[in-house]
Amino acid sequence: MRILITGSTGMVGKNLLEHPDIKKHDVLTPSSKELNLLDDKIVFDYLTSNKPNIIIHAAGKVGGIQVNMKNPTSFLIENINMGINLVMSAKKTNIKRFLNLGSSCMYPRDAQNPLNEELILKGELEPTNEGYAIAKVTIARLCEYISREDPTFYYKTLIPCNLYGKWDKFDPSHSHMIPAVIKKIHEAKINKQDSIEIWGDGKARREFLYAGDLADCILQSIQNFDSVPTYMNVGLGFDFTINEYYEIIGKVVGFTGEFTHDLSKPVGMKQKLVDISKLNQFGWKYKTNLEEGIKKTYEFYLENEKDQLSISQ
């Protein structure tokens, strides 16, 4: 197949390109300069000229709690515009298969865990990343509507839990929890700090999937596209506390100090664990356990430490 991957220079895109099965396909990986997703005419012209059989939409403006709280407008507008331009141009150019990547932040903040796919739009979103979440919900619904109106269009959304891994961002102002903590603990070790501060009490629970495993699930989905439901969570089916993540990362990095807590800091949702019933029915399971994934990610960080600020989604 001819596959267009948006966001091919980001963490998900680069892990996709490193997967051995991707070599079976003709892959289009335009940069943002070649394919500006914020310009609908450029998107339409690109799809008309290149005629992919399937689109994997992995591009987006992403970041952790801090940057989401500071810039909700850009997270909302840029992600919505990119998605609408791409999805509607795909429909206009008669591209029948579209795999959209959602996010578990699409789920209501107070929903009962584990979070099943039917809970989307069933409650208030988490305020710390609401703009991003609204954009993700909008594009997922748009894909569903197009398929509902014309069943010959197979537009589907995978909803990964939190991700980490090679090609992640480690700059604390832009990164998610695991890469930020890896950098934080590594620097504490180098600087011989006695303690490291954790935001909140550390009891909030999170589910993190190794990005290389998500790439594997995406490629299996491409090979068995008709079996993929309209929405499908991709995760582990279990989670860890923030404190446990710090402890495991500290062990891998070799930090011997103590962890303290700043109870005045925001922590987001108390738990965010996805229901993997549909994923189990589809027949895919994660391959990388947490400690193994942290080791691979830390090795990548050490190999690329000087270049981390230049890595972009």
MIBAFI-518588 format. One record per residue (C-alpha): residue number from 0; residue in one letter; chain; x, y, z. Coordinates in steps of 0.001 Angstrom, whole numbers, padded with zeros to 6 digits. Layout:
<recs>
(NUM, A, A, (X, Y, Z));
...
</recs>
This chain:
<recs>
(0, M, A, (000000, 000000, 000000));
(1, R, A, (000968, 003626, -000395));
(2, I, A, (000780, 005074, 003118));
(3, L, A, (000881, 008740, 004086));
(4, I, A, (002171, 009304, 007619));
(5, T, A, (001615, 012783, 009011));
(6, G, A, (003893, 013716, 011891));
(7, S, A, (006615, 011412, 010590));
(8, T, A, (009306, 013408, 012435));
(9, G, A, (007535, 013003, 015794));
(10, M, A, (007798, 010183, 018309));
(11, V, A, (004980, 008034, 016885));
(12, G, A, (006048, 008670, 013295));
(13, K, A, (009698, 007810, 013874));
(14, N, A, (008799, 004646, 015764));
(15, L, A, (006564, 003666, 012843));
(16, L, A, (009420, 004195, 010396));
(17, E, A, (011723, 002032, 012537));
(18, H, A, (009284, -000900, 012582));
(19, P, A, (010447, -003698, 010246));
(20, D, A, (006969, -004211, 008720));
(21, I, A, (006825, -000655, 007364));
(22, K, A, (009298, -001684, 004652));
(23, K, A, (006536, -003714, 003004));
(24, H, A, (004817, -000471, 001979));
(25, D, A, (005430, 002627, -000125));
(26, V, A, (005578, 005294, 002588));
(27, L, A, (005108, 009042, 002174));
(28, T, A, (006708, 011100, 004962));
(29, P, A, (006417, 014786, 004045));
(30, S, A, (007836, 017371, 006420));
(31, S, A, (005654, 020223, 007667));
(32, K, A, (007292, 022430, 005017));
(33, E, A, (006280, 019992, 002265));
(34, L, A, (002794, 019437, 003664));
(35, N, A, (001491, 022287, 005799));
(36, L, A, (-001572, 020743, 007417));
(37, L, A, (-002811, 024190, 008450));
(38, D, A, (-003368, 025090, 004773));
(39, D, A, (-006335, 023198, 003305));
(40, K, A, (-005398, 023929, -000327));
(41, I, A, (-001874, 022571, 000159));
(42, V, A, (-003314, 019450, 001801));
(43, F, A, (-005852, 018886, -000984));
(44, D, A, (-003213, 019371, -003701));
(45, Y, A, (-000780, 017008, -001982));
(46, L, A, (-003364, 014215, -001673));
(47, T, A, (-004483, 014747, -005279));
(48, S, A, (-000899, 014471, -006530));
(49, N, A, (000296, 011576, -004365));
(50, K, A, (-002881, 009461, -004034));
(51, P, A, (-002133, 007439, -000870));
(52, N, A, (-004225, 004312, -000221));
(53, I, A, (-004343, 005042, 003502));
(54, I, A, (-003505, 007954, 005797));
(55, I, A, (-002098, 007585, 009311));
(56, H, A, (-002705, 010899, 011071));
(57, A, A, (-000040, 011118, 013783));
(58, A, A, (000735, 014851, 013526));
(59, G, A, (-000275, 017303, 016204));
(60, K, A, (000734, 019998, 018630));
(61, V, A, (001514, 018112, 021842));
(62, G, A, (002939, 018767, 025306));
(63, G, A, (002643, 018144, 029030));
(64, I, A, (000465, 019786, 031687));
(65, Q, A, (002508, 022987, 031958));
(66, V, A, (002488, 023917, 028267));
(67, N, A, (-001153, 022831, 027830));
(68, M, A, (-002227, 025101, 030674));
(69, K, A, (-000301, 028061, 029245));
(70, N, A, (-001421, 027677, 025613));
(71, P, A, (-004952, 026194, 025398));
(72, T, A, (-005891, 028316, 022381));
(73, S, A, (-003109, 027063, 020112));
(74, F, A, (-003611, 023456, 021236));
(75, L, A, (-007303, 023712, 020339));
(76, I, A, (-007102, 025645, 017073));
(77, E, A, (-004006, 024088, 015508));
(78, N, A, (-005023, 020489, 016214));
(79, I, A, (-008600, 021032, 015008));
(80, N, A, (-007496, 022798, 011825));
(81, M, A, (-004872, 020173, 010968));
(82, G, A, (-007371, 017382, 011462));
(83, I, A, (-010249, 018989, 009560));
(84, N, A, (-008049, 019931, 006599));
(85, L, A, (-006636, 016412, 006348));
(86, V, A, (-009861, 014453, 006921));
(87, M, A, (-011994, 016546, 004554));
(88, S, A, (-009334, 016581, 001821));
(89, A, A, (-009034, 012805, 002161));
(90, K, A, (-012784, 012476, 001656));
(91, K, A, (-012807, 014882, -001313));
(92, T, A, (-009983, 012967, -002993));
(93, N, A, (-011775, 009641, -002371));
(94, I, A, (-009205, 008125, -000010));
(95, K, A, (-011161, 005286, 001560));
(96, R, A, (-008994, 004414, 004575));
(97, F, A, (-007979, 006837, 007297));
(98, L, A, (-006426, 005913, 010658));
(99, N, A, (-006711, 008786, 013118));
(100, L, A, (-004719, 008823, 016363));
(101, G, A, (-006748, 010105, 019288));
(102, S, A, (-005758, 010411, 022947));
(103, S, A, (-007028, 009109, 026264));
(104, C, A, (-007501, 012758, 027323));
(105, M, A, (-010669, 012567, 025182));
(106, Y, A, (-012375, 010837, 028113));
(107, P, A, (-014309, 012687, 030865));
(108, R, A, (-012244, 013577, 033915));
(109, D, A, (-014647, 011889, 036370));
(110, A, A, (-015468, 008810, 034294));
(111, Q, A, (-015164, 005436, 035953));
(112, N, A, (-011989, 003544, 035096));
(113, P, A, (-011182, 001602, 033035));
(114, L, A, (-012293, 004000, 030303));
(115, N, A, (-014269, 002347, 027511));
(116, E, A, (-014777, 003874, 024094));
(117, E, A, (-018476, 004621, 024651));
(118, L, A, (-017604, 007214, 027349));
(119, I, A, (-016468, 009869, 024843));
(120, L, A, (-018547, 013062, 025329));
(121, K, A, (-020237, 011621, 028412));
(122, G, A, (-018837, 014238, 030826));
(123, E, A, (-016571, 017218, 031540));
(124, L, A, (-013010, 017032, 030247));
(125, E, A, (-009876, 017473, 032350));
(126, P, A, (-009264, 021276, 032499));
(127, T, A, (-005445, 021068, 032359));
(128, N, A, (-005525, 019858, 028723));
(129, E, A, (-009078, 020652, 027672));
(130, G, A, (-008168, 022499, 024453));
(131, Y, A, (-006140, 019578, 023140));
(132, A, A, (-008831, 017112, 024201));
(133, I, A, (-011631, 019033, 022464));
(134, A, A, (-009618, 018997, 019247));
(135, K, A, (-009031, 015249, 019508));
(136, V, A, (-012724, 014547, 020177));
(137, T, A, (-013746, 016740, 017239));
(138, I, A, (-011562, 014942, 014692));
(139, A, A, (-012525, 011501, 016010));
(140, R, A, (-016221, 012367, 015680));
(141, L, A, (-015642, 013793, 012194));
(142, C, A, (-014106, 010470, 011125));
(143, E, A, (-017079, 008602, 012592));
(144, Y, A, (-019611, 010873, 010856));
(145, I, A, (-017977, 010426, 007452));
(146, S, A, (-018042, 006631, 007779));
(147, R, A, (-021633, 006730, 009021));
(148, E, A, (-022801, 008880, 006095));
(149, D, A, (-020952, 006753, 003535));
(150, P, A, (-019942, 003241, 004696));
(151, T, A, (-017480, 002917, 001798));
(152, F, A, (-015203, 005270, 003769));
(153, Y, A, (-013359, 003450, 006577));
(154, Y, A, (-012271, 006301, 008879));
(155, K, A, (-011237, 004974, 012292));
(156, T, A, (-009621, 006246, 015483));
(157, L, A, (-007088, 004512, 017708));
(158, I, A, (-007003, 005939, 021234));
(159, P, A, (-003605, 005281, 022814));
(160, C, A, (-003009, 005651, 026505));
(161, N, A, (-000063, 007867, 027496));
(162, L, A, (003061, 007176, 025438));
(163, Y, A, (006808, 007253, 026024));
(164, G, A, (009872, 005902, 024259));
(165, K, A, (012558, 006647, 021704));
(166, W, A, (012249, 009991, 019910));
(167, D, A, (010300, 011488, 022814));
(168, K, A, (010731, 015123, 023902));
(169, F, A, (012783, 015549, 027077));
(170, D, A, (012565, 019332, 027473));
(171, P, A, (010390, 019806, 030618));
(172, S, A, (008497, 022728, 029072));
(173, H, A, (007212, 020501, 026248));
(174, S, A, (007485, 016914, 027465));
(175, H, A, (005122, 014417, 029020));
(176, M, A, (005763, 012844, 032397));
(177, I, A, (008146, 009944, 031735));
(178, P, A, (010693, 011786, 029527));
(179, A, A, (010536, 014821, 031845));
(180, V, A, (011204, 012602, 034864));
(181, I, A, (014033, 010769, 033092));
(182, K, A, (015771, 014094, 032413));
(183, K, A, (014991, 015392, 035915));
(184, I, A, (016363, 012309, 037685));
(185, H, A, (019394, 012027, 035389));
(186, E, A, (020358, 015648, 036110));
(187, A, A, (019775, 015115, 039844));
(188, K, A, (022152, 012160, 039725));
(189, I, A, (024810, 014129, 037805));
(190, N, A, (024452, 017085, 040196));
(191, K, A, (024512, 014758, 043221));
(192, Q, A, (021209, 016023, 044599));
(193, D, A, (019920, 014415, 047780));
(194, S, A, (016232, 014708, 046865));
(195, I, A, (013795, 015183, 043985));
(196, E, A, (010391, 016881, 044189));
(197, I, A, (007233, 015197, 042868));
(198, W, A, (004161, 017292, 042009));
(199, G, A, (001249, 016384, 044277));
(200, D, A, (001203, 013327, 046524));
(201, G, A, (002287, 010984, 043719));
(202, K, A, (-000745, 008738, 044176));
(203, A, A, (-002411, 009577, 040861));
(204, R, A, (-002325, 006598, 038533));
(205, R, A, (-001229, 006574, 034885));
(206, E, A, (-000939, 004007, 032113));
(207, F, A, (002042, 004412, 029772));
(208, L, A, (002624, 002400, 026579));
(209, Y, A, (006017, 002139, 024879));
(210, A, A, (005798, 003987, 021546));
(211, G, A, (007400, 001115, 019645));
(212, D, A, (004487, -001057, 020755));
(213, L, A, (001960, 001487, 019474));
(214, A, A, (003751, 001392, 016117));
(215, D, A, (003330, -002386, 016108));
(216, C, A, (-000401, -002037, 016823));
(217, I, A, (-000813, 000554, 014047));
(218, L, A, (000833, -001725, 011490));
(219, Q, A, (-001300, -004675, 012580));
(220, S, A, (-004341, -002399, 012206));
(221, I, A, (-003323, -001519, 008645));
(222, Q, A, (-003033, -005184, 007734));
(223, N, A, (-006442, -005967, 009265));
(224, F, A, (-008220, -002656, 008722));
(225, D, A, (-011741, -004028, 008309));
(226, S, A, (-011490, -005633, 011767));
(227, V, A, (-010606, -002364, 013520));
(228, P, A, (-013652, -000836, 015266));
(229, T, A, (-014600, 002827, 014807));
(230, Y, A, (-012872, 003615, 018119));
(231, M, A, (-010299, 001343, 019749));
(232, N, A, (-008241, 001963, 022868));
(233, V, A, (-004593, 000908, 022723));
(234, G, A, (-002998, 000288, 026097));
(235, L, A, (-001778, -002174, 028694));
(236, G, A, (-004916, -002733, 030743));
(237, F, A, (-003136, -001824, 034009));
(238, D, A, (-001431, 001243, 035481));
(239, F, A, (001094, 002531, 038037));
(240, T, A, (001172, 005442, 040483));
(241, I, A, (003313, 008500, 039761));
(242, N, A, (005424, 007499, 042764));
(243, E, A, (006042, 004071, 041208));
(244, Y, A, (007154, 005657, 037926));
(245, Y, A, (009638, 007833, 039809));
(246, E, A, (010944, 004794, 041699));
(247, I, A, (011397, 002674, 038564));
(248, I, A, (013051, 005515, 036635));
(249, G, A, (015259, 006250, 039636));
(250, K, A, (016323, 002603, 039706));
(251, V, A, (017144, 002547, 035968));
(252, V, A, (019022, 005870, 036113));
(253, G, A, (020863, 004955, 039314));
(254, F, A, (019565, 007755, 041559));
(255, T, A, (020040, 006986, 045258));
(256, G, A, (018410, 010055, 046864));
(257, E, A, (014883, 010479, 048223));
(258, F, A, (011640, 011761, 046716));
(259, T, A, (009615, 014593, 048292));
(260, H, A, (006162, 015967, 047399));
(261, D, A, (004829, 019466, 046623));
(262, L, A, (001132, 019230, 047446));
(263, S, A, (000411, 022687, 045979));
(264, K, A, (001068, 021565, 042385));
(265, P, A, (-001650, 020307, 039963));
(266, V, A, (-001708, 016610, 039179));
(267, G, A, (-004502, 016248, 036588));
(268, M, A, (-006866, 013271, 036654));
(269, K, A, (-006563, 010863, 039589));
(270, Q, A, (-006540, 007899, 037225));
(271, K, A, (-006556, 007358, 033477));
(272, L, A, (-006696, 003673, 032602));
(273, V, A, (-008180, 002552, 029290));
(274, D, A, (-010426, -000456, 028781));
(275, I, A, (-008737, -002844, 026338));
(276, S, A, (-011670, -005203, 025719));
(277, K, A, (-011927, -004213, 022035));
(278, L, A, (-008146, -004398, 021673));
(279, N, A, (-008191, -007938, 023065));
(280, Q, A, (-010925, -008904, 020599));
(281, F, A, (-008853, -007403, 017800));
(282, G, A, (-005986, -009668, 018887));
(283, W, A, (-003117, -007340, 019793));
(284, K, A, (-001102, -007112, 023039));
(285, Y, A, (001798, -004947, 024224));
(286, K, A, (005309, -006439, 024087));
(287, T, A, (007493, -004135, 026216));
(288, N, A, (007258, -004062, 030021));
(289, L, A, (007815, -000802, 031903));
(290, E, A, (011361, -001344, 033159));
(291, E, A, (012528, -002574, 029753));
(292, G, A, (010885, 000409, 028062));
(293, I, A, (012420, 002871, 030540));
(294, K, A, (015867, 001369, 029914));
(295, K, A, (015488, 001763, 026137));
(296, T, A, (014222, 005316, 026542));
(297, Y, A, (017018, 006276, 028926));
(298, E, A, (019610, 004802, 026566));
(299, F, A, (018124, 006886, 023759));
(300, Y, A, (018248, 009988, 025962));
(301, L, A, (021926, 009425, 026803));
(302, E, A, (022829, 008853, 023143));
(303, N, A, (021019, 012012, 022025));
(304, E, A, (021298, 014241, 025101));
(305, K, A, (022890, 017187, 023262));
(306, D, A, (020265, 017092, 020510));
(307, Q, A, (017138, 016816, 022650));
(308, L, A, (016020, 020439, 022330));
(309, S, A, (015948, 020095, 018534));
(310, I, A, (013597, 017095, 018526));
(311, S, A, (010122, 018236, 017503));
(312, Q, A, (006772, 016627, 016851));
</recs>
